Amino acid sequence: MTDMKFNWGTGIVLAFIGFISFIMYFIVTMNVNNKYDHDLVSEDYYADELKYQNDINKLKNSKTLEANISYQKTAEGLAIKFPEAFDYKNITGKLFLYRPSNKQLDFETAISLSNHNLLIPDKRLVDGRWNIKIDWQYKGKSYLFKESINY
């Protein structure tokens, strides 16, 4: 029976085996576990790109307006004022309000105006940060208003 000595060569080989095992464990874990399955590219990449370009075009249209949408906090809620130069009866679109801290509070509503103002009732809005997005059309031309507001 020979007594095997543990020398530095054996140590290096064991260190390599340990390191390779460690790396292989992570490779297998990343490939098998769905928790780590993140794709940077969406499935509908081109459709998303077209939507994004569409938003850019709407924002450019909004910059050509003499007066854009404005808003102000009132006792009744958030008053959104559309440009006076436009006939409010021909304004259509959607209003989206996103609450970054709580998805349950998000809502969207169709724009239907009885004058140049649209009121979002105070009871619908909690104090804090909101992202507002108004995607609206007037006589076939599309506009987009995006803003972060503190209510």
C-alpha positions as CSV (number, residue, x, y, z in Angstrom):
1,M,0.0,0.0,0.0
2,T,1.6,3.3,-1.1
3,D,1.0,6.5,0.6
4,M,-0.1,9.2,-1.9
5,K,1.5,12.5,-1.3
6,F,-0.5,15.7,-1.9
7,N,1.8,18.1,-3.8
8,W,1.3,21.4,-5.6
9,G,0.6,19.7,-9.0
10,T,-2.3,17.7,-7.5
11,G,-3.6,21.0,-5.9
12,I,-3.6,22.8,-9.3
13,V,-5.4,19.9,-11.0
14,L,-8.0,19.8,-8.2
15,A,-8.4,23.7,-8.4
16,F,-9.0,23.4,-12.2
17,I,-11.6,20.6,-11.7
18,G,-13.3,22.7,-9.0
19,F,-13.4,25.8,-11.2
20,I,-14.7,23.9,-14.3
21,S,-17.4,22.3,-12.1
22,F,-18.4,25.7,-10.7
23,I,-18.7,27.2,-14.2
24,M,-20.6,24.2,-15.6
25,Y,-23.1,24.4,-12.7
26,F,-23.9,28.1,-13.7
27,I,-24.2,27.3,-17.4
28,V,-26.6,24.4,-16.7
29,T,-28.6,26.5,-14.2
30,M,-28.9,29.4,-16.6
31,N,-30.1,27.2,-19.4
32,V,-32.5,25.1,-17.4
33,N,-34.1,27.5,-15.0
34,N,-36.9,29.6,-16.5
35,K,-36.3,32.3,-13.8
36,Y,-33.2,33.4,-15.8
37,D,-34.9,33.3,-19.2
38,H,-34.8,37.0,-20.3
39,D,-34.9,38.0,-23.9
40,L,-33.8,41.5,-24.8
41,V,-35.6,41.5,-28.1
42,S,-39.4,41.3,-28.1
43,E,-41.2,38.6,-30.2
44,D,-42.8,41.3,-32.4
45,Y,-39.7,43.4,-32.9
46,Y,-40.8,45.0,-36.2
47,A,-44.3,45.7,-35.0
48,D,-42.9,47.4,-31.9
49,E,-40.5,49.4,-34.0
50,L,-43.4,50.6,-36.2
51,K,-45.4,51.6,-33.1
52,Y,-42.4,53.5,-31.7
53,Q,-41.8,55.3,-35.1
54,N,-45.5,56.1,-35.1
55,D,-45.2,57.7,-31.6
56,I,-42.2,59.8,-32.8
57,N,-44.3,61.1,-35.8
58,K,-47.2,62.0,-33.5
59,L,-44.8,63.8,-31.1
60,K,-43.4,65.8,-34.1
61,N,-46.9,66.7,-35.1
62,S,-47.6,68.0,-31.6
63,K,-44.5,70.2,-31.8
64,T,-46.0,72.0,-34.9
65,L,-49.0,73.1,-32.9
66,E,-49.2,76.8,-31.9
67,A,-50.7,75.7,-28.5
68,N,-50.3,72.1,-27.2
69,I,-52.3,70.4,-24.5
70,S,-52.0,71.9,-21.1
71,Y,-53.1,70.7,-17.7
72,Q,-53.7,72.0,-14.2
73,K,-54.7,70.5,-10.8
74,T,-58.0,71.8,-9.6
75,A,-60.2,71.0,-6.6
76,E,-62.3,68.7,-8.8
77,G,-59.4,66.8,-10.2
78,L,-56.9,67.1,-13.1
79,A,-58.2,69.5,-15.8
80,I,-56.7,68.9,-19.3
81,K,-57.1,71.7,-21.8
82,F,-57.0,71.0,-25.5
83,P,-55.9,73.7,-28.0
84,E,-58.6,76.4,-28.4
85,A,-57.8,76.7,-32.2
86,F,-59.3,73.2,-32.8
87,D,-63.0,72.5,-32.8
88,Y,-63.4,70.2,-29.8
89,K,-66.2,68.2,-31.5
90,N,-63.6,66.8,-34.0
91,I,-61.0,65.8,-31.3
92,T,-60.9,62.0,-30.7
93,G,-58.4,59.6,-29.1
94,K,-57.5,58.1,-25.8
95,L,-56.0,59.2,-22.5
96,F,-53.8,56.9,-20.5
97,L,-52.7,57.4,-16.9
98,Y,-50.0,55.2,-15.5
99,R,-49.0,55.0,-11.9
100,P,-45.3,53.8,-11.9
101,S,-45.6,52.6,-8.2
102,N,-48.9,50.7,-8.5
103,K,-50.2,49.1,-11.7
104,Q,-53.7,48.6,-10.2
105,L,-54.3,52.4,-10.4
106,D,-53.6,52.6,-14.1
107,F,-56.5,53.5,-16.3
108,E,-57.4,54.6,-19.8
109,T,-60.4,56.5,-21.1
110,A,-61.7,57.6,-24.5
111,I,-61.7,61.3,-25.1
112,S,-65.1,62.7,-25.5
113,L,-65.3,66.5,-25.1
114,S,-68.2,68.8,-24.5
115,N,-65.8,71.8,-24.5
116,H,-62.0,72.2,-24.7
117,N,-61.5,70.8,-21.2
118,L,-61.4,67.2,-20.0
119,L,-61.6,66.6,-16.3
120,I,-60.2,63.5,-14.6
121,P,-62.0,63.4,-11.3
122,D,-60.0,63.7,-8.1
123,K,-61.3,60.4,-6.8
124,R,-59.6,58.6,-9.7
125,L,-56.2,60.0,-8.8
126,V,-54.0,59.4,-5.8
127,D,-51.4,61.9,-4.7
128,G,-47.9,61.2,-6.2
129,R,-46.3,60.6,-9.6
130,W,-48.3,59.8,-12.7
131,N,-47.3,59.3,-16.3
132,I,-49.9,60.8,-18.6
133,K,-50.1,59.9,-22.3
134,I,-52.8,61.5,-24.6
135,D,-53.0,59.9,-28.0
136,W,-55.4,62.1,-30.0
137,Q,-56.5,62.9,-33.5
138,Y,-57.9,65.9,-35.1
139,K,-59.2,65.8,-38.7
140,G,-57.1,62.8,-39.7
141,K,-53.9,64.0,-38.1
142,S,-52.5,62.2,-35.0
143,Y,-50.9,63.9,-32.0
144,L,-49.3,62.6,-28.8
145,F,-48.8,64.3,-25.5
146,K,-46.6,62.6,-22.9
147,E,-45.7,64.0,-19.5
148,S,-44.8,62.9,-16.0
149,I,-46.8,64.8,-13.4
150,N,-47.0,65.0,-9.6
151,Y,-50.6,65.1,-8.5
